[in-house]
């Protein structure tokens, strides 16, 4: 794990408090009015269809920014939101790495100038806990004309020996243009060398982002009615015959579900229910800024939710420094304003367990596990 005490941009407690004065969480704004179900935390149990409960790994975080690397991080962002693939006896974690840059105008989140840019990095592990970064091949995409883009939030599925990497591409000089921004695709046959294909929806009228392809527990793309399926933000869904060319449409409003952004979609995991399909979501769950929820579908109709969890299956624990915006190492100085933020893209099943790799405070990668 990286010694984050070396970061020269870490803030004092006073500076951190000033920077985060406008961070506040209003439960009435979160959950969108979809549910006001009364839940007693002392007696609540996950329903049989859900995946979980999850337990945090004692060695968290499992990946941190490198003070002397391209993924040095910045206040509010580090190494996170990656995809996990287990092949050839190794865990391959393909992650979003951040670096600071000069602010680009006033189009940033909450009116701030955007002060970062991201690329995608590679790392491997024999045990899923101790990862080694591939500094020979990383970062992947910010080359040539693509150097102006930020590449973020990775989802990967394999089909017939080819790995399909979907991530978000952003042009911070023109962030509202769907012709420049949205779901980006690259392909590989070894998880190391990648061919950039480009935007998946280059002619869309609205930005299509956070594309997650429905897949099996071993991260193989799954078909529904003969087609591959991709969930996207803003209740968009897309289908494909070849994993390269996709057609999208908006899901009818009466079938919308809560939970914000799509994290991961899995099927074929429940022998008792071969039609089971679970979509993980990340967003404003019952008072949390970002937490992980689950929505239940059937393979017979991947657009119509059957039910969803009334509470998150995984939310930030303020007693854990790396989930509370602080460095993992003492003296736990502030490294991020995203104190109540958990989001993930990486999930796989191995040796009877689910391995879920999530971002802690948008800065670290952490691991949570559940019985499979």
C-alpha positions as CSV (number, residue, x, y, z in Angstrom):
1,X,0.0,0.0,0.0
2,X,1.2,3.5,-0.8
3,X,2.4,5.9,1.9
4,X,0.0,8.8,1.3
5,X,1.9,10.9,3.8
6,X,4.2,11.8,0.8
7,X,1.5,13.7,-1.1
8,X,2.3,17.3,-1.1
9,X,-1.3,18.5,-1.7
10,X,-2.8,17.0,1.5
11,X,-4.9,19.5,3.4
12,X,-4.9,20.5,7.0
13,X,-8.1,19.9,9.0
14,X,-8.9,23.6,8.8
15,X,-8.4,23.8,5.0
16,X,-10.4,20.7,4.6
17,X,-13.3,22.1,6.6
18,X,-13.3,25.2,4.6
19,X,-13.3,23.4,1.3
20,X,-16.1,21.1,2.3
21,X,-18.4,23.7,3.9
22,X,-21.0,23.0,1.2
23,X,-21.0,19.2,1.5
24,X,-24.3,18.3,3.2
25,X,-26.6,15.4,2.8
26,X,-30.3,15.9,2.9
27,X,-32.2,12.6,3.1
28,X,-35.4,14.2,1.6
29,X,-33.4,14.8,-1.6
30,X,-32.1,11.3,-1.8
31,X,-33.9,8.2,-3.0
32,X,-36.1,10.3,-5.2
33,X,-39.4,9.5,-3.4
34,X,-39.3,5.9,-4.7
35,X,-39.4,4.5,-1.1
36,X,-40.3,5.6,2.3
37,X,-40.4,2.1,3.6
38,X,-39.7,1.9,7.3
39,X,-36.7,-0.3,8.0
40,X,-35.4,-1.3,11.4
41,X,-31.6,-1.7,11.0
42,X,-31.6,-4.1,14.0
43,X,-33.9,-6.6,12.4
44,X,-33.5,-5.9,8.6
45,X,-32.2,-8.8,6.6
46,X,-31.4,-8.9,2.9
47,X,-34.0,-10.7,0.7
48,X,-33.1,-14.1,-0.8
49,X,-32.7,-12.6,-4.3
50,X,-30.0,-10.1,-3.3
51,X,-26.2,-10.5,-3.3
52,X,-24.6,-10.0,0.1
53,X,-24.1,-9.1,2.9
54,X,-20.6,-7.8,2.2
55,X,-17.7,-7.8,4.7
56,X,-14.8,-5.4,4.2
57,X,-11.4,-7.0,3.8
58,X,-9.0,-6.3,6.8
59,X,-6.2,-5.2,4.5
60,X,-8.1,-2.3,2.9
61,X,-7.3,-0.3,0.9
62,X,-5.9,-2.8,-1.6
63,X,-4.7,0.0,-4.1
64,X,-3.6,3.6,-3.6
65,X,-2.2,6.4,-5.8
66,X,1.6,6.4,-6.4
67,X,3.2,9.6,-5.3
68,X,5.8,9.3,-8.0
69,X,3.6,7.8,-10.7
70,X,1.1,9.0,-13.4
71,X,-1.7,8.1,-11.0
72,X,-0.5,10.4,-8.3
73,X,-4.0,11.5,-7.5
74,X,-5.2,14.8,-6.2
75,X,-7.5,16.1,-3.5
76,X,-10.8,14.3,-4.2
77,X,-9.5,11.6,-6.6
78,X,-7.0,8.7,-6.8
79,X,-7.3,5.1,-8.0
80,X,-10.8,3.7,-8.1
81,X,-13.8,2.6,-10.1
82,X,-12.0,-0.2,-11.9
83,X,-13.1,-3.6,-13.4
84,X,-11.9,-6.9,-12.1
85,X,-11.3,-10.0,-14.3
86,X,-9.8,-13.2,-13.0
87,X,-7.9,-15.1,-15.8
88,X,-4.8,-17.4,-15.9
89,X,-4.6,-17.6,-12.1
90,X,-4.5,-13.8,-11.6
91,X,-6.8,-11.0,-10.6
92,X,-6.6,-8.3,-13.3
93,X,-7.7,-4.9,-11.9
94,X,-8.1,-2.3,-14.7
95,X,-8.7,1.0,-12.9
96,X,-9.2,4.7,-13.2
97,X,-6.2,6.7,-12.2
98,X,-6.3,10.5,-11.6
99,X,-3.8,13.3,-11.9
100,X,-4.1,17.0,-11.2
101,X,-4.1,19.6,-14.0
102,X,-4.8,23.3,-14.4
103,X,-8.5,24.2,-13.9
104,X,-10.4,24.2,-17.1
105,X,-13.1,26.9,-17.0
106,X,-16.2,26.9,-14.7
107,X,-18.0,23.8,-16.1
108,X,-16.9,21.6,-13.2
109,X,-19.0,19.9,-10.6
110,X,-20.9,22.5,-8.4
111,X,-19.5,25.3,-10.6
112,X,-15.8,24.7,-9.8
113,X,-13.3,24.6,-12.5
114,X,-12.3,21.0,-13.4
115,X,-8.8,20.4,-12.0
116,X,-8.1,16.8,-12.9
117,X,-7.8,14.4,-15.8
118,X,-7.9,10.6,-15.7
119,X,-6.5,7.6,-17.7
120,X,-6.8,3.8,-17.3
121,X,-4.1,1.7,-15.6
122,X,-3.4,-2.0,-15.2
123,X,-2.6,-4.0,-12.1
124,X,-2.5,-7.7,-11.2
125,X,-2.6,-9.9,-8.1
126,X,-2.3,-13.5,-7.3
127,X,-4.5,-13.3,-4.2
128,X,-6.8,-10.5,-5.0
129,X,-5.5,-8.3,-2.2
130,X,-1.8,-7.4,-3.0
131,X,-1.7,-5.8,-6.4
132,X,1.2,-4.8,-8.5
133,X,0.8,-2.0,-11.0
134,X,1.9,-2.5,-14.6
135,X,4.0,0.6,-15.1
136,X,5.3,-0.6,-18.4
137,X,1.9,-0.5,-20.2
138,X,0.0,2.0,-18.1
139,X,-1.6,4.5,-18.7
140,X,-3.5,3.2,-21.7
141,X,-5.5,5.7,-23.7
142,X,-4.3,9.4,-23.4
143,X,-2.0,9.2,-26.5
144,X,-2.1,11.0,-29.8
145,X,-5.2,13.1,-30.4
146,X,-6.8,11.4,-27.3
147,X,-4.5,13.2,-24.9
148,X,-7.1,15.9,-24.4
149,X,-9.7,13.4,-23.0
150,X,-10.3,12.1,-19.5
151,X,-11.0,8.4,-19.3
152,X,-12.9,7.2,-16.3
153,X,-14.9,4.3,-14.6
154,X,-14.2,1.0,-16.3
155,X,-16.4,-2.0,-17.0
156,X,-15.1,-5.1,-18.8
157,X,-16.7,-8.3,-20.1
158,X,-15.2,-11.1,-22.2
159,X,-16.8,-12.7,-25.2
160,X,-15.1,-15.5,-27.2
161,X,-11.6,-14.7,-26.1
162,X,-11.9,-10.9,-26.6
163,X,-12.1,-8.4,-23.7
164,X,-14.4,-5.4,-24.2
165,X,-13.5,-2.4,-22.0
166,X,-16.2,0.3,-21.7
167,X,-15.3,3.5,-19.9
168,X,-16.4,7.1,-19.8
169,X,-14.6,9.6,-22.0
170,X,-14.8,13.3,-21.2
171,X,-13.7,16.4,-23.1
172,X,-13.5,19.0,-20.4
173,X,-13.3,21.8,-23.0
174,X,-16.8,20.8,-24.3
175,X,-18.3,18.5,-21.6
176,X,-22.0,18.8,-22.7
177,X,-21.3,17.6,-26.3
178,X,-22.5,13.9,-26.8
179,X,-20.3,13.8,-29.9
180,X,-17.2,14.1,-27.7
181,X,-18.3,12.6,-24.4
182,X,-19.8,9.3,-23.2
183,X,-19.2,5.6,-23.2
184,X,-15.9,4.6,-24.9
185,X,-14.8,1.2,-26.1
186,X,-11.5,-0.6,-26.4
187,X,-10.8,-4.3,-27.1
188,X,-8.0,-6.7,-26.2
189,X,-7.1,-10.3,-26.2
190,X,-4.7,-10.2,-23.3
191,X,-5.9,-7.4,-21.0
192,X,-2.6,-5.6,-21.6
193,X,-2.6,-4.4,-25.2
194,X,-5.7,-2.5,-26.2
195,X,-7.1,-1.3,-29.5
196,X,-9.1,1.9,-29.1
197,X,-12.5,1.7,-31.0
198,X,-14.0,5.0,-30.0
199,X,-17.3,6.3,-28.7
200,X,-20.0,3.6,-28.6
201,X,-22.8,6.1,-29.3
202,X,-21.1,8.8,-31.5
203,X,-24.4,10.1,-32.9
204,X,-26.5,10.2,-29.7
205,X,-28.5,13.3,-28.9
206,X,-27.7,12.9,-25.2
207,X,-24.6,11.7,-23.4
208,X,-24.6,8.0,-22.8
209,X,-22.3,7.2,-19.8
210,X,-21.6,4.5,-17.2
211,X,-22.3,1.7,-19.6
212,X,-22.3,-1.7,-17.8
213,X,-22.7,-4.9,-19.8
214,X,-24.8,-7.7,-18.4
215,X,-22.4,-10.6,-17.5
216,X,-22.0,-13.8,-15.7
217,X,-20.2,-14.3,-12.4
218,X,-17.0,-15.1,-14.3
219,X,-17.3,-11.8,-16.2
220,X,-18.4,-13.4,-19.5
221,X,-20.9,-11.3,-21.5
222,X,-24.5,-12.7,-21.3
223,X,-27.2,-12.7,-23.9
224,X,-30.9,-11.9,-23.3
225,X,-33.1,-13.1,-26.2
226,X,-30.1,-13.4,-28.4
227,X,-28.7,-9.9,-27.7
228,X,-26.1,-8.5,-25.4
229,X,-27.5,-5.9,-23.0
230,X,-26.0,-2.7,-21.6
231,X,-27.4,-0.5,-18.8
232,X,-26.6,3.2,-19.0
233,X,-27.3,6.3,-16.9
234,X,-30.6,8.2,-17.2
235,X,-32.5,5.0,-17.6
236,X,-31.1,4.2,-21.0
237,X,-30.6,0.6,-22.1
238,X,-28.8,-0.7,-25.2
239,X,-28.5,-4.0,-27.1
240,X,-25.9,-5.4,-29.4
241,X,-25.4,-8.5,-31.6
242,X,-21.6,-8.3,-31.6
243,X,-20.5,-6.2,-28.5
244,X,-19.2,-3.5,-30.9
245,X,-22.3,-1.9,-32.4
246,X,-25.0,-0.8,-30.0
247,X,-28.5,0.6,-30.3
248,X,-30.0,2.4,-27.3
249,X,-33.4,3.5,-26.2
250,X,-34.9,5.1,-23.0
251,X,-36.8,2.9,-20.6
252,X,-40.5,3.8,-20.0
253,X,-40.9,6.2,-17.0
254,X,-43.2,3.8,-15.2
255,X,-40.4,1.3,-15.1
256,X,-37.8,3.5,-13.6
257,X,-35.9,2.5,-10.4
258,X,-34.0,4.4,-7.8
259,X,-30.3,4.4,-7.0
260,X,-28.6,6.6,-9.5
261,X,-25.8,5.3,-11.7
262,X,-25.3,1.7,-12.9
263,X,-22.4,-0.1,-11.3
264,X,-22.6,-3.7,-12.4
265,X,-25.1,-6.1,-13.9
266,X,-25.0,-9.9,-13.3
267,X,-27.0,-12.9,-14.2
268,X,-26.5,-16.7,-14.1
269,X,-25.5,-16.5,-10.4
270,X,-28.5,-18.2,-8.8
271,X,-29.0,-21.9,-9.5
272,X,-32.5,-21.8,-7.9
273,X,-33.6,-18.9,-10.2
274,X,-32.0,-19.1,-13.6
275,X,-33.9,-16.0,-14.7
276,X,-32.4,-13.9,-11.9
277,X,-30.7,-10.6,-13.0
278,X,-29.3,-8.1,-10.5
279,X,-28.3,-4.5,-11.3
280,X,-26.1,-2.8,-8.7
281,X,-26.5,0.9,-8.5
282,X,-24.5,3.7,-7.0
283,X,-26.1,7.0,-5.9
284,X,-28.0,8.9,-3.3
285,X,-29.3,6.0,-1.1
286,X,-31.3,7.0,1.9
287,X,-29.2,9.8,3.1
288,X,-25.8,8.7,1.8
289,X,-24.1,10.8,-0.8
290,X,-23.1,7.7,-2.8
291,X,-23.8,4.1,-1.6
292,X,-24.5,0.8,-3.4
293,X,-28.0,-0.5,-4.0
294,X,-29.4,-3.5,-5.8
295,X,-32.4,-3.8,-8.2
296,X,-33.9,-7.2,-9.2
297,X,-35.0,-8.0,-12.7
298,X,-35.9,-11.1,-14.7
299,X,-34.0,-12.3,-17.7
300,X,-37.4,-12.4,-19.4
301,X,-37.7,-8.6,-19.2
302,X,-34.5,-6.7,-18.3
303,X,-36.3,-3.4,-18.5
304,X,-38.9,-3.9,-15.9
305,X,-37.7,-3.9,-12.3
306,X,-39.4,-6.3,-9.9
307,X,-38.1,-4.9,-6.7
308,X,-35.1,-3.1,-5.1
309,X,-33.5,-3.0,-1.7
310,X,-34.9,-0.4,0.7
311,X,-31.4,0.3,2.1
312,X,-27.9,0.1,0.5
313,X,-26.1,-3.2,0.6
314,X,-22.8,-1.2,1.1
315,X,-22.3,2.3,2.4
316,X,-19.3,4.3,3.7
317,X,-18.3,3.7,7.4
318,X,-17.1,7.0,8.9
319,X,-15.0,5.1,11.4
320,X,-12.8,3.9,8.6
321,X,-10.4,6.6,7.5
322,X,-10.2,5.7,3.8
323,X,-14.0,5.8,3.6
324,X,-14.2,9.1,5.4
325,X,-12.0,11.2,3.1
326,X,-8.8,10.6,5.1
327,X,-5.5,8.8,4.3
328,X,-5.3,5.2,5.3
329,X,-2.1,5.8,7.2
330,X,-1.7,7.9,10.4
331,X,-2.2,10.7,11.1
332,X,-5.1,10.2,8.6
333,X,-4.9,13.6,6.9
334,X,-7.7,14.7,4.6
335,X,-7.3,13.4,1.0
336,X,-10.8,13.8,-0.3
337,X,-14.0,15.7,0.3
338,X,-16.1,12.7,-0.8
339,X,-16.4,11.4,2.7
340,X,-19.7,9.5,2.3
341,X,-19.0,8.0,-1.1
342,X,-18.8,4.3,-2.2
343,X,-19.0,3.4,-5.9
344,X,-17.8,0.3,-7.8
345,X,-17.5,-1.3,-11.2
346,X,-15.6,-4.5,-10.4
347,X,-17.2,-7.7,-9.2
348,X,-16.3,-11.3,-9.8
349,X,-17.0,-14.7,-8.2
350,X,-14.1,-16.9,-7.0
351,X,-13.7,-19.8,-4.6
352,X,-17.3,-19.5,-3.3
353,X,-17.1,-15.7,-2.7
354,X,-18.0,-12.5,-4.4
355,X,-15.1,-10.1,-4.7
356,X,-16.3,-6.5,-5.0
357,X,-13.7,-3.7,-5.6
358,X,-15.0,-0.3,-4.6
359,X,-13.8,3.2,-4.4
360,X,-13.3,4.6,-0.9
361,X,-13.9,8.4,-0.8
362,X,-13.1,8.4,-4.6
363,X,-9.5,8.0,-3.6
364,X,-8.6,4.4,-2.8
365,X,-9.6,1.0,-4.1
366,X,-11.0,-1.3,-1.3
367,X,-12.3,-4.9,-1.3
368,X,-15.5,-6.3,0.1
369,X,-16.5,-9.9,0.0
370,X,-19.8,-11.9,0.4
371,X,-20.7,-15.6,0.3
372,X,-21.6,-16.7,-3.2
